[in-house]
Amino acid sequence: MKCFCRKKRWKKGILCGVAALLAVYLCLCLSMRLTARDTALDPEECMLYYIVNVDGMKGLGHSILMLVDQDGCGTVYSFNGMQRSLWESLLGQSGVGKMSMGIMSAQETAAFLRTGDLKLDGDQLSGNYDVALYRPISPEEYRAIAEQAAPYWEAQERFADLYEKWVYEQDEGKKAEYEQDLEQLSREESLPLYRIYTYNCDDAARGMAAPADPILQEYTRHLRRMTPSGNLKAFGKMAEDWGVMTLGRQSLAERIMMFLMIL
C-alpha cells in the first residue's frame, strides 16, 4: 500500500512539473507575441522587408528578404540548400546553397504584401507568406544589401560548374576527382555554406539586411534563435523602429505555429 502511494505521488509530481514547464513556456510565447505596428515612411526612400512563411520548409519555416525600389517594384531573395538533400541537411551536413532571386512589378509587389501569395519562378519563391518586419532604407542601403548576394551566386556557380563536369565525365578516375572536389566545396569555410541548424534561409536574409541596421547586426552576431519565426519575433521585439505587418489571412494552424515558435 505504501509503495502504491509513493508511486502515485511520484506520478503526480511529474505531472505538476510538466504543467509548470508548459505554463512557463506559454508565458514566454505570450511575451514574444508581435502585434501590428507602423513605422515612419518616406516616399523618396526604398523599403526593406524581412518576411517569414510560418509553415514553409516542411513546417520549419522559411524566410525571404524583399527590397522595394522607389518605383514600388520588389526584388525577392530566397536562400535554400542545394547540394544536400533535406535528410542530409537534417543530419547536419553542410553544402553549397542556392540564392534565388525574383523581380515583381509595383502592382505584383502590392498584391503580394496584401495577400501573402508569392508566385515567382525559383526555389522557395512561391508560396503563402505570413508575417513581415519592414523599414525604409536609402537608395545607397538598397544597393549595399543587393550586393550581399554576390558571394552566394559565386558559390553556386562554382558548384554548378563542378557538378556538370561530374555528370558528363565518362572517365571513372576523373569522375571520382570531381566528386572529391564537390565534397571539398561543401566544407570550404570561405563560402556562405548552407547549414540547416547554424546558417539557413533566415541567417542569409538577416545577414543580407544587416548593412542597413546596426541593431540587426548585433542581433545576428549574439542573439540568434533556431527558427525563422523565433528570430523574426525576437528581433521584432528589439527593433521597435521596424514596422510589423501580416500578409493576407492566416489559417488557425499558422496562427498557432507562429504563437508557439519562440526557439
Sequence and secondary structure as in RCSB ss.txt:
>XXXX:A:sequence
MKCFCRKKRWKKGILCGVAALLAVYLCLCLSMRLTARDTALDPEECMLYYIVNVDGMKGLGHSILMLVDQDGCGT
VYSFNGMQRSLWESLLGQSGVGKMSMGIMSAQETAAFLRTGDLKLDGDQLSGNYDVALYRPISPEEYRAIAEQAA
PYWEAQERFADLYEKWVYEQDEGKKAEYEQDLEQLSREESLPLYRIYTYNCDDAARGMAAPADPILQEYTRHLRR
MTPSGNLKAFGKMAEDWGVMTLGRQSLAERIMMFLMIL
>XXXX:A:secstr
 HHHHHHHHHHHHHHHHHHHHHHHHHHHHHHT    B     TTSEEEEEEEETTTTTTT EEEEEEE TTS EE
EEEEEE SS HHHHHTT  B EEEEEEEE HHHHHHHHHH EEE SSTT EEE  EEEEEEE HHHHHHHHHTTH
HHHHHHHHHHHHHHHHHH   HHHHHHHHHHHHHHTT TTS  BBTTTB HHHHHHHHHGGG HHHHHHHHH   
SSHHHHHHHHHHH TTSEEEE S   HHHHHHHHH   
